């Protein structure tokens, strides 16, 4: 679910890079990723 939310933001990158970035973010504590995601919605 988190990956699905992040993909549209990262889809601006080259597709392969977006997939790698999402994979990396999913390895980080979800609370930290949610804070990052919320800060980008401003």
mmCIF entry with sequence, helices, sheets and N, C-alpha, C, O atoms, coordinates in Angstrom:
data_MODEL
# 
_entry.id   MODEL 
# 
_entity.id                         1 
_entity.type                       polymer 
_entity.pdbx_number_of_molecules   1 
# 
_entity_poly.entity_id                      1 
_entity_poly.type                           'polypeptide(L)' 
_entity_poly.nstd_linkage                   no 
_entity_poly.nstd_monomer                   no 
_entity_poly.pdbx_seq_one_letter_code       
;(UNK)(UNK)(UNK)(UNK)(UNK)(UNK)(UNK)(UNK)(UNK)(UNK)(UNK)(UNK)(UNK)(UNK)(UNK)(UNK)
(UNK)(UNK)(UNK)(UNK)(UNK)(UNK)(UNK)(UNK)(UNK)(UNK)(UNK)(UNK)(UNK)(UNK)(UNK)(UNK)
(UNK)(UNK)(UNK)(UNK)(UNK)(UNK)(UNK)(UNK)(UNK)(UNK)
;
_entity_poly.pdbx_seq_one_letter_code_can   XXXXXXXXXXXXXXXXXXXXXXXXXXXXXXXXXXXXXXXXXX 
_entity_poly.pdbx_strand_id                 A 
# 
loop_
_entity_poly_seq.entity_id 
_entity_poly_seq.num 
_entity_poly_seq.mon_id 
_entity_poly_seq.hetero 
1 1  UNK n 
1 2  UNK n 
1 3  UNK n 
1 4  UNK n 
1 5  UNK n 
1 6  UNK n 
1 7  UNK n 
1 8  UNK n 
1 9  UNK n 
1 10 UNK n 
1 11 UNK n 
1 12 UNK n 
1 13 UNK n 
1 14 UNK n 
1 15 UNK n 
1 16 UNK n 
1 17 UNK n 
1 18 UNK n 
1 19 UNK n 
1 20 UNK n 
1 21 UNK n 
1 22 UNK n 
1 23 UNK n 
1 24 UNK n 
1 25 UNK n 
1 26 UNK n 
1 27 UNK n 
1 28 UNK n 
1 29 UNK n 
1 30 UNK n 
1 31 UNK n 
1 32 UNK n 
1 33 UNK n 
1 34 UNK n 
1 35 UNK n 
1 36 UNK n 
1 37 UNK n 
1 38 UNK n 
1 39 UNK n 
1 40 UNK n 
1 41 UNK n 
1 42 UNK n 
# 
_struct_asym.id          A 
_struct_asym.entity_id   1 
# 
loop_
_struct_conf.conf_type_id 
_struct_conf.id 
_struct_conf.pdbx_PDB_helix_id 
_struct_conf.beg_label_comp_id 
_struct_conf.beg_label_asym_id 
_struct_conf.beg_label_seq_id 
_struct_conf.pdbx_beg_PDB_ins_code 
_struct_conf.end_label_comp_id 
_struct_conf.end_label_asym_id 
_struct_conf.end_label_seq_id 
_struct_conf.pdbx_end_PDB_ins_code 
_struct_conf.beg_auth_comp_id 
_struct_conf.beg_auth_asym_id 
_struct_conf.beg_auth_seq_id 
_struct_conf.end_auth_comp_id 
_struct_conf.end_auth_asym_id 
_struct_conf.end_auth_seq_id 
_struct_conf.pdbx_PDB_helix_class 
_struct_conf.details 
_struct_conf.pdbx_PDB_helix_length 
HELX_P HELX_P1 AA1 UNK A 2  ? UNK A 10 ? UNK A 2  UNK A 10 1 ? 9  
HELX_P HELX_P2 AA2 UNK A 15 ? UNK A 27 ? UNK A 15 UNK A 27 1 ? 13 
HELX_P HELX_P3 AA3 UNK A 30 ? UNK A 40 ? UNK A 30 UNK A 40 1 ? 11 
# 
_struct_conf_type.id          HELX_P 
_struct_conf_type.criteria    ? 
_struct_conf_type.reference   ? 
# 
loop_
_atom_site.group_PDB 
_atom_site.id 
_atom_site.type_symbol 
_atom_site.label_atom_id 
_atom_site.label_alt_id 
_atom_site.label_comp_id 
_atom_site.label_asym_id 
_atom_site.label_entity_id 
_atom_site.label_seq_id 
_atom_site.pdbx_PDB_ins_code 
_atom_site.Cartn_x 
_atom_site.Cartn_y 
_atom_site.Cartn_z 
_atom_site.occupancy 
_atom_site.B_iso_or_equiv 
_atom_site.pdbx_formal_charge 
_atom_site.auth_seq_id 
_atom_site.auth_comp_id 
_atom_site.auth_asym_id 
_atom_site.auth_atom_id 
_atom_site.pdbx_PDB_model_num 
ATOM 1   N N  . UNK A 1 1  ? 0.822  -1.189 0.000   1.00 0.00 ? 1  UNK A N  1 
ATOM 2   C CA . UNK A 1 1  ? 0.000  0.000  0.000   1.00 0.00 ? 1  UNK A CA 1 
ATOM 3   C C  . UNK A 1 1  ? 0.874  1.264  0.000   1.00 0.00 ? 1  UNK A C  1 
ATOM 4   O O  . UNK A 1 1  ? 0.613  2.205  -0.751  1.00 0.00 ? 1  UNK A O  1 
ATOM 5   N N  . UNK A 1 2  ? 1.892  1.277  0.832   1.00 0.00 ? 2  UNK A N  1 
ATOM 6   C CA . UNK A 1 2  ? 2.793  2.428  0.874   1.00 0.00 ? 2  UNK A CA 1 
ATOM 7   C C  . UNK A 1 2  ? 3.508  2.595  -0.462  1.00 0.00 ? 2  UNK A C  1 
ATOM 8   O O  . UNK A 1 2  ? 3.667  3.710  -0.958  1.00 0.00 ? 2  UNK A O  1 
ATOM 9   N N  . UNK A 1 3  ? 3.930  1.491  -1.029  1.00 0.00 ? 3  UNK A N  1 
ATOM 10  C CA . UNK A 1 3  ? 4.599  1.544  -2.329  1.00 0.00 ? 3  UNK A CA 1 
ATOM 11  C C  . UNK A 1 3  ? 3.693  2.115  -3.412  1.00 0.00 ? 3  UNK A C  1 
ATOM 12  O O  . UNK A 1 3  ? 4.153  2.843  -4.291  1.00 0.00 ? 3  UNK A O  1 
ATOM 13  N N  . UNK A 1 4  ? 2.417  1.791  -3.349  1.00 0.00 ? 4  UNK A N  1 
ATOM 14  C CA . UNK A 1 4  ? 1.465  2.309  -4.325  1.00 0.00 ? 4  UNK A CA 1 
ATOM 15  C C  . UNK A 1 4  ? 1.290  3.818  -4.177  1.00 0.00 ? 4  UNK A C  1 
ATOM 16  O O  . UNK A 1 4  ? 1.052  4.521  -5.159  1.00 0.00 ? 4  UNK A O  1 
ATOM 17  N N  . UNK A 1 5  ? 1.408  4.310  -2.944  1.00 0.00 ? 5  UNK A N  1 
ATOM 18  C CA . UNK A 1 5  ? 1.306  5.750  -2.711  1.00 0.00 ? 5  UNK A CA 1 
ATOM 19  C C  . UNK A 1 5  ? 2.552  6.482  -3.167  1.00 0.00 ? 5  UNK A C  1 
ATOM 20  O O  . UNK A 1 5  ? 2.474  7.607  -3.661  1.00 0.00 ? 5  UNK A O  1 
ATOM 21  N N  . UNK A 1 6  ? 3.693  5.846  -3.003  1.00 0.00 ? 6  UNK A N  1 
ATOM 22  C CA . UNK A 1 6  ? 4.962  6.474  -3.363  1.00 0.00 ? 6  UNK A CA 1 
ATOM 23  C C  . UNK A 1 6  ? 5.214  6.460  -4.868  1.00 0.00 ? 6  UNK A C  1 
ATOM 24  O O  . UNK A 1 6  ? 5.868  7.362  -5.392  1.00 0.00 ? 6  UNK A O  1 
ATOM 25  N N  . UNK A 1 7  ? 4.711  5.463  -5.555  1.00 0.00 ? 7  UNK A N  1 
ATOM 26  C CA . UNK A 1 7  ? 5.030  5.315  -6.975  1.00 0.00 ? 7  UNK A CA 1 
ATOM 27  C C  . UNK A 1 7  ? 4.692  6.548  -7.806  1.00 0.00 ? 7  UNK A C  1 
ATOM 28  O O  . UNK A 1 7  ? 5.531  6.978  -8.597  1.00 0.00 ? 7  UNK A O  1 
ATOM 29  N N  . UNK A 1 8  ? 3.495  7.143  -7.665  1.00 0.00 ? 8  UNK A N  1 
ATOM 30  C CA . UNK A 1 8  ? 3.197  8.330  -8.488  1.00 0.00 ? 8  UNK A CA 1 
ATOM 31  C C  . UNK A 1 8  ? 4.198  9.473  -8.275  1.00 0.00 ? 8  UNK A C  1 
ATOM 32  O O  . UNK A 1 8  ? 4.520  10.199 -9.215  1.00 0.00 ? 8  UNK A O  1 
ATOM 33  N N  . UNK A 1 9  ? 4.684  9.629  -7.051  1.00 0.00 ? 9  UNK A N  1 
ATOM 34  C CA . UNK A 1 9  ? 5.667  10.677 -6.784  1.00 0.00 ? 9  UNK A CA 1 
ATOM 35  C C  . UNK A 1 9  ? 6.992  10.379 -7.462  1.00 0.00 ? 9  UNK A C  1 
ATOM 36  O O  . UNK A 1 9  ? 7.651  11.271 -7.997  1.00 0.00 ? 9  UNK A O  1 
ATOM 37  N N  . UNK A 1 10 ? 7.369  9.115  -7.429  1.00 0.00 ? 10 UNK A N  1 
ATOM 38  C CA . UNK A 1 10 ? 8.667  8.726  -7.966  1.00 0.00 ? 10 UNK A CA 1 
ATOM 39  C C  . UNK A 1 10 ? 8.610  8.358  -9.443  1.00 0.00 ? 10 UNK A C  1 
ATOM 40  O O  . UNK A 1 10 ? 9.647  8.160  -10.077 1.00 0.00 ? 10 UNK A O  1 
ATOM 41  N N  . UNK A 1 11 ? 7.411  8.268  -9.989  1.00 0.00 ? 11 UNK A N  1 
ATOM 42  C CA . UNK A 1 11 ? 7.261  7.904  -11.396 1.00 0.00 ? 11 UNK A CA 1 
ATOM 43  C C  . UNK A 1 11 ? 7.849  8.970  -12.314 1.00 0.00 ? 11 UNK A C  1 
ATOM 44  O O  . UNK A 1 11 ? 8.078  8.717  -13.496 1.00 0.00 ? 11 UNK A O  1 
ATOM 45  N N  . UNK A 1 12 ? 8.093  10.162 -11.771 1.00 0.00 ? 12 UNK A N  1 
ATOM 46  C CA . UNK A 1 12 ? 8.712  11.214 -12.564 1.00 0.00 ? 12 UNK A CA 1 
ATOM 47  C C  . UNK A 1 12 ? 10.148 10.839 -12.909 1.00 0.00 ? 12 UNK A C  1 
ATOM 48  O O  . UNK A 1 12 ? 10.717 11.342 -13.877 1.00 0.00 ? 12 UNK A O  1 
ATOM 49  N N  . UNK A 1 13 ? 10.722 9.957  -12.111 1.00 0.00 ? 13 UNK A N  1 
ATOM 50  C CA . UNK A 1 13 ? 12.057 9.456  -12.399 1.00 0.00 ? 13 UNK A CA 1 
ATOM 51  C C  . UNK A 1 13 ? 11.954 8.411  -13.497 1.00 0.00 ? 13 UNK A C  1 
ATOM 52  O O  . UNK A 1 13 ? 10.856 7.979  -13.849 1.00 0.00 ? 13 UNK A O  1 
ATOM 53  N N  . UNK A 1 14 ? 13.061 8.019  -14.023 1.00 0.00 ? 14 UNK A N  1 
ATOM 54  C CA . UNK A 1 14 ? 13.088 6.908  -14.964 1.00 0.00 ? 14 UNK A CA 1 
ATOM 55  C C  . UNK A 1 14 ? 12.479 5.692  -14.254 1.00 0.00 ? 14 UNK A C  1 
ATOM 56  O O  . UNK A 1 14 ? 12.757 5.471  -13.075 1.00 0.00 ? 14 UNK A O  1 
ATOM 57  N N  . UNK A 1 15 ? 11.670 4.915  -14.938 1.00 0.00 ? 15 UNK A N  1 
ATOM 58  C CA . UNK A 1 15 ? 10.920 3.819  -14.327 1.00 0.00 ? 15 UNK A CA 1 
ATOM 59  C C  . UNK A 1 15 ? 11.790 2.908  -13.476 1.00 0.00 ? 15 UNK A C  1 
ATOM 60  O O  . UNK A 1 15 ? 11.412 2.572  -12.353 1.00 0.00 ? 15 UNK A O  1 
ATOM 61  N N  . UNK A 1 16 ? 12.936 2.505  -13.982 1.00 0.00 ? 16 UNK A N  1 
ATOM 62  C CA . UNK A 1 16 ? 13.805 1.593  -13.232 1.00 0.00 ? 16 UNK A CA 1 
ATOM 63  C C  . UNK A 1 16 ? 14.279 2.255  -11.935 1.00 0.00 ? 16 UNK A C  1 
ATOM 64  O O  . UNK A 1 16 ? 14.356 1.607  -10.891 1.00 0.00 ? 16 UNK A O  1 
ATOM 65  N N  . UNK A 1 17 ? 14.591 3.537  -12.011 1.00 0.00 ? 17 UNK A N  1 
ATOM 66  C CA . UNK A 1 17 ? 15.027 4.257  -10.819 1.00 0.00 ? 17 UNK A CA 1 
ATOM 67  C C  . UNK A 1 17 ? 13.896 4.372  -9.805  1.00 0.00 ? 17 UNK A C  1 
ATOM 68  O O  . UNK A 1 17 ? 14.138 4.280  -8.602  1.00 0.00 ? 17 UNK A O  1 
ATOM 69  N N  . UNK A 1 18 ? 12.660 4.574  -10.273 1.00 0.00 ? 18 UNK A N  1 
ATOM 70  C CA . UNK A 1 18 ? 11.508 4.687  -9.386  1.00 0.00 ? 18 UNK A CA 1 
ATOM 71  C C  . UNK A 1 18 ? 11.313 3.381  -8.615  1.00 0.00 ? 18 UNK A C  1 
ATOM 72  O O  . UNK A 1 18 ? 11.078 3.396  -7.407  1.00 0.00 ? 18 UNK A O  1 
ATOM 73  N N  . UNK A 1 19 ? 11.411 2.262  -9.316  1.00 0.00 ? 19 UNK A N  1 
ATOM 74  C CA . UNK A 1 19 ? 11.246 0.955  -8.671  1.00 0.00 ? 19 UNK A CA 1 
ATOM 75  C C  . UNK A 1 19 ? 12.327 0.736  -7.618  1.00 0.00 ? 19 UNK A C  1 
ATOM 76  O O  . UNK A 1 19 ? 12.040 0.246  -6.526  1.00 0.00 ? 19 UNK A O  1 
ATOM 77  N N  . UNK A 1 20 ? 13.567 1.096  -7.939  1.00 0.00 ? 20 UNK A N  1 
ATOM 78  C CA . UNK A 1 20 ? 14.665 0.948  -6.981  1.00 0.00 ? 20 UNK A CA 1 
ATOM 79  C C  . UNK A 1 20 ? 14.466 1.864  -5.775  1.00 0.00 ? 20 UNK A C  1 
ATOM 80  O O  . UNK A 1 20 ? 14.710 1.457  -4.639  1.00 0.00 ? 20 UNK A O  1 
ATOM 81  N N  . UNK A 1 21 ? 14.027 3.096  -6.017  1.00 0.00 ? 21 UNK A N  1 
ATOM 82  C CA . UNK A 1 21 ? 13.811 4.046  -4.925  1.00 0.00 ? 21 UNK A CA 1 
ATOM 83  C C  . UNK A 1 21 ? 12.707 3.558  -4.001  1.00 0.00 ? 21 UNK A C  1 
ATOM 84  O O  . UNK A 1 21 ? 12.835 3.660  -2.781  1.00 0.00 ? 21 UNK A O  1 
ATOM 85  N N  . UNK A 1 22 ? 11.636 3.036  -4.556  1.00 0.00 ? 22 UNK A N  1 
ATOM 86  C CA . UNK A 1 22 ? 10.541 2.508  -3.741  1.00 0.00 ? 22 UNK A CA 1 
ATOM 87  C C  . UNK A 1 22 ? 11.037 1.331  -2.915  1.00 0.00 ? 22 UNK A C  1 
ATOM 88  O O  . UNK A 1 22 ? 10.716 1.227  -1.731  1.00 0.00 ? 22 UNK A O  1 
ATOM 89  N N  . UNK A 1 23 ? 11.808 0.452  -3.519  1.00 0.00 ? 23 UNK A N  1 
ATOM 90  C CA . UNK A 1 23 ? 12.362 -0.689 -2.783  1.00 0.00 ? 23 UNK A CA 1 
ATOM 91  C C  . UNK A 1 23 ? 13.204 -0.236 -1.613  1.00 0.00 ? 23 UNK A C  1 
ATOM 92  O O  . UNK A 1 23 ? 13.128 -0.808 -0.526  1.00 0.00 ? 23 UNK A O  1 
ATOM 93  N N  . UNK A 1 24 ? 14.002 0.783  -1.830  1.00 0.00 ? 24 UNK A N  1 
ATOM 94  C CA . UNK A 1 24 ? 14.842 1.315  -0.753  1.00 0.00 ? 24 UNK A CA 1 
ATOM 95  C C  . UNK A 1 24 ? 13.983 1.929  0.342   1.00 0.00 ? 24 UNK A C  1 
ATOM 96  O O  . UNK A 1 24 ? 14.222 1.682  1.524   1.00 0.00 ? 24 UNK A O  1 
ATOM 97  N N  . UNK A 1 25 ? 12.995 2.719  -0.030  1.00 0.00 ? 25 UNK A N  1 
ATOM 98  C CA . UNK A 1 25 ? 12.133 3.363  0.960   1.00 0.00 ? 25 UNK A CA 1 
ATOM 99  C C  . UNK A 1 25 ? 11.337 2.339  1.767   1.00 0.00 ? 25 UNK A C  1 
ATOM 100 O O  . UNK A 1 25 ? 11.055 2.562  2.945   1.00 0.00 ? 25 UNK A O  1 
ATOM 101 N N  . UNK A 1 26 ? 10.976 1.223  1.142   1.00 0.00 ? 26 UNK A N  1 
ATOM 102 C CA . UNK A 1 26 ? 10.219 0.208  1.868   1.00 0.00 ? 26 UNK A CA 1 
ATOM 103 C C  . UNK A 1 26 ? 11.076 -0.522 2.893   1.00 0.00 ? 26 UNK A C  1 
ATOM 104 O O  . UNK A 1 26 ? 10.548 -1.189 3.782   1.00 0.00 ? 26 UNK A O  1 
ATOM 105 N N  . UNK A 1 27 ? 12.404 -0.399 2.772   1.00 0.00 ? 27 UNK A N  1 
ATOM 106 C CA . UNK A 1 27 ? 13.294 -1.004 3.760   1.00 0.00 ? 27 UNK A CA 1 
ATOM 107 C C  . UNK A 1 27 ? 13.464 -0.105 4.986   1.00 0.00 ? 27 UNK A C  1 
ATOM 108 O O  . UNK A 1 27 ? 13.904 -0.565 6.039   1.00 0.00 ? 27 UNK A O  1 
ATOM 109 N N  . UNK A 1 28 ? 13.118 1.176  4.848   1.00 0.00 ? 28 UNK A N  1 
ATOM 110 C CA . UNK A 1 28 ? 13.233 2.145  5.938   1.00 0.00 ? 28 UNK A CA 1 
ATOM 111 C C  . UNK A 1 28 ? 12.010 2.000  6.845   1.00 0.00 ? 28 UNK A C  1 
ATOM 112 O O  . UNK A 1 28 ? 10.957 1.534  6.409   1.00 0.00 ? 28 UNK A O  1 
ATOM 113 N N  . UNK A 1 29 ? 12.157 2.405  8.115   1.00 0.00 ? 29 UNK A N  1 
ATOM 114 C CA . UNK A 1 29 ? 11.040 2.370  9.054   1.00 0.00 ? 29 UNK A CA 1 
ATOM 115 C C  . UNK A 1 29 ? 9.836  3.101  8.446   1.00 0.00 ? 29 UNK A C  1 
ATOM 116 O O  . UNK A 1 29 ? 9.968  4.231  7.976   1.00 0.00 ? 29 UNK A O  1 
ATOM 117 N N  . UNK A 1 30 ? 8.671  2.458  8.455   1.00 0.00 ? 30 UNK A N  1 
ATOM 118 C CA . UNK A 1 30 ? 7.490  3.017  7.816   1.00 0.00 ? 30 UNK A CA 1 
ATOM 119 C C  . UNK A 1 30 ? 7.094  4.366  8.394   1.00 0.00 ? 30 UNK A C  1 
ATOM 120 O O  . UNK A 1 30 ? 6.579  5.216  7.667   1.00 0.00 ? 30 UNK A O  1 
ATOM 121 N N  . UNK A 1 31 ? 7.318  4.580  9.673   1.00 0.00 ? 31 UNK A N  1 
ATOM 122 C CA . UNK A 1 31 ? 6.987  5.865  10.289  1.00 0.00 ? 31 UNK A CA 1 
ATOM 123 C C  . UNK A 1 31 ? 7.793  6.982  9.641   1.00 0.00 ? 31 UNK A C  1 
ATOM 124 O O  . UNK A 1 31 ? 7.261  8.055  9.360   1.00 0.00 ? 31 UNK A O  1 
ATOM 125 N N  . UNK A 1 32 ? 9.071  6.730  9.406   1.00 0.00 ? 32 UNK A N  1 
ATOM 126 C CA . UNK A 1 32 ? 9.927  7.732  8.767   1.00 0.00 ? 32 UNK A CA 1 
ATOM 127 C C  . UNK A 1 32 ? 9.467  8.015  7.335   1.00 0.00 ? 32 UNK A C  1 
ATOM 128 O O  . UNK A 1 32 ? 9.455  9.166  6.899   1.00 0.00 ? 32 UNK A O  1 
ATOM 129 N N  . UNK A 1 33 ? 9.095  6.977  6.619   1.00 0.00 ? 33 UNK A N  1 
ATOM 130 C CA . UNK A 1 33 ? 8.640  7.151  5.242   1.00 0.00 ? 33 UNK A CA 1 
ATOM 131 C C  . UNK A 1 33 ? 7.330  7.934  5.216   1.00 0.00 ? 33 UNK A C  1 
ATOM 132 O O  . UNK A 1 33 ? 7.134  8.791  4.355   1.00 0.00 ? 33 UNK A O  1 
ATOM 133 N N  . UNK A 1 34 ? 6.435  7.640  6.158   1.00 0.00 ? 34 UNK A N  1 
ATOM 134 C CA . UNK A 1 34 ? 5.168  8.369  6.219   1.00 0.00 ? 34 UNK A CA 1 
ATOM 135 C C  . UNK A 1 34 ? 5.383  9.850  6.495   1.00 0.00 ? 34 UNK A C  1 
ATOM 136 O O  . UNK A 1 34 ? 4.702  10.696 5.915   1.00 0.00 ? 34 UNK A O  1 
ATOM 137 N N  . UNK A 1 35 ? 6.332  10.169 7.385   1.00 0.00 ? 35 UNK A N  1 
ATOM 138 C CA . UNK A 1 35 ? 6.664  11.570 7.661   1.00 0.00 ? 35 UNK A CA 1 
ATOM 139 C C  . UNK A 1 35 ? 7.184  12.244 6.399   1.00 0.00 ? 35 UNK A C  1 
ATOM 140 O O  . UNK A 1 35 ? 6.809  13.377 6.094   1.00 0.00 ? 35 UNK A O  1 
ATOM 141 N N  . UNK A 1 36 ? 8.037  11.555 5.674   1.00 0.00 ? 36 UNK A N  1 
ATOM 142 C CA . UNK A 1 36 ? 8.569  12.094 4.422   1.00 0.00 ? 36 UNK A CA 1 
ATOM 143 C C  . UNK A 1 36 ? 7.453  12.322 3.420   1.00 0.00 ? 36 UNK A C  1 
ATOM 144 O O  . UNK A 1 36 ? 7.386  13.373 2.784   1.00 0.00 ? 36 UNK A O  1 
ATOM 145 N N  . UNK A 1 37 ? 6.580  11.340 3.282   1.00 0.00 ? 37 UNK A N  1 
ATOM 146 C CA . UNK A 1 37 ? 5.463  11.425 2.341   1.00 0.00 ? 37 UNK A CA 1 
ATOM 147 C C  . UNK A 1 37 ? 4.551  12.584 2.699   1.00 0.00 ? 37 UNK A C  1 
ATOM 148 O O  . UNK A 1 37 ? 4.116  13.323 1.816   1.00 0.00 ? 37 UNK A O  1 
ATOM 149 N N  . UNK A 1 38 ? 4.250  12.757 3.996   1.00 0.00 ? 38 UNK A N  1 
ATOM 150 C CA . UNK A 1 38 ? 3.396  13.859 4.436   1.00 0.00 ? 38 UNK A CA 1 
ATOM 151 C C  . UNK A 1 38 ? 4.029  15.208 4.154   1.00 0.00 ? 38 UNK A C  1 
ATOM 152 O O  . UNK A 1 38 ? 3.332  16.157 3.796   1.00 0.00 ? 38 UNK A O  1 
ATOM 153 N N  . UNK A 1 39 ? 5.333  15.304 4.311   1.00 0.00 ? 39 UNK A N  1 
ATOM 154 C CA . UNK A 1 39 ? 6.013  16.588 4.080   1.00 0.00 ? 39 UNK A CA 1 
ATOM 155 C C  . UNK A 1 39 ? 6.005  16.953 2.594   1.00 0.00 ? 39 UNK A C  1 
ATOM 156 O O  . UNK A 1 39 ? 6.083  18.133 2.254   1.00 0.00 ? 39 UNK A O  1 
ATOM 157 N N  . UNK A 1 40 ? 5.914  15.974 1.719   1.00 0.00 ? 40 UNK A N  1 
ATOM 158 C CA . UNK A 1 40 ? 5.883  16.245 0.283   1.00 0.00 ? 40 UNK A CA 1 
ATOM 159 C C  . UNK A 1 40 ? 4.514  16.701 -0.189  1.00 0.00 ? 40 UNK A C  1 
ATOM 160 O O  . UNK A 1 40 ? 4.402  17.288 -1.266  1.00 0.00 ? 40 UNK A O  1 
ATOM 161 N N  . UNK A 1 41 ? 3.460  16.444 0.596   1.00 0.00 ? 41 UNK A N  1 
ATOM 162 C CA . UNK A 1 41 ? 2.096  16.807 0.200   1.00 0.00 ? 41 UNK A CA 1 
ATOM 163 C C  . UNK A 1 41 ? 1.795  18.268 0.462   1.00 0.00 ? 41 UNK A C  1 
ATOM 164 O O  . UNK A 1 41 ? 0.709  18.736 0.121   1.00 0.00 ? 41 UNK A O  1 
ATOM 165 N N  . UNK A 1 42 ? 2.709  18.992 1.048   1.00 0.00 ? 42 UNK A N  1 
ATOM 166 C CA . UNK A 1 42 ? 2.471  20.405 1.409   1.00 0.00 ? 42 UNK A CA 1 
ATOM 167 C C  . UNK A 1 42 ? 2.313  21.249 0.184   1.00 0.00 ? 42 UNK A C  1 
ATOM 168 O O  . UNK A 1 42 ? 2.107  22.458 0.289   1.00 0.00 ? 42 UNK A O  1 
# 
